[in-house]
């Protein structure tokens, strides 16, 4: 289960915290939030401090979002390593 909590929502930035398990079924919701931020020309920031588990599809999405300019903060070390591995493949 994943809880998506809005941390801040200003004209300049939408920051959300992901709490729990980030798996494929939650990706469309996060992608929608990203697109909303883009439509209003806001930065999109993901706070991953309370992320406990990710699946491969989620890691691939994190990689794509990173390439698209999404900023991830407080990323757990194992997730960061996995994303970097995906970037190299």
N, C-alpha and C positions, 0 to 999 in steps of 0.2 A: 504494500500500500504506500502511496505517495501523497503527501500533503504539500500543496503549493500555496505559499503564503506571500502576499505582497508586502515587501519591506518598505519601499518608497515608490511613489508614483507622482513624478513631477513632469513638467513639459520637457525637461532635459533628459530624464532617466526613468526607466521602469526597472526596479530591482525586485527580484523574487527569490525567496528561499525555498529550496527543495528539501523536504524532510522525509526520510524513510527510504523506500526502494524505488529507484528510477528504472522502469522497465518499458518495453516497447509500447504498451497500451497507453502510457501517459505522454508520449512524444507528440501526438497531434495537438493536444491542449497547449503544450509549451510552444510548439511551432506557431500556433495561432496567436499566442501572446507576443511572440517575437515579431510577427507580421503586423500586429496592432502597433507595437512600438515603432517599427519602421515607417508605417503609414503616417504617424505623427512626428516622424523624424527625431525620435528619442533613442538614446542608448539603451541597450538591453543588458542587464547584469544578472547573472545567476550566482546566488550564494549557496555553495555546496557543503557548507560546514556540517550540516546534520544529515548528509547523505550516507546511508548505511550499506547500500547494495546497488550495483548497476549491472545490466546485462549488455551483451555485445552490441545490440542495436542502439542502446542508449549511449554507449561510448562512441559509436560511429556518428550519432547525432551531435554529441558534444564536439567532436572533431569538426564536423561540417559547420556548426554554429560558430566555433572559434574562428574558422576560416572566413566566415561571414561578418566577423567583427564583434561577436558576442563576447563579453568579458565574464569569465568565471572567477569567483573569489573564494577563498577558503576551501580549495579543492583538496579532498583527501589524497594522500600521496599515491595510493594504489590506483586511483582513478587517473590522476595526472600521468603516471607512468604508462598506463594502458592507452590513454589518448595519444601520447607521444609515440608509442609503438605503432598505433594505427596510422599516424602521420608518415611514418617511415615505410609503410607497406604500400 
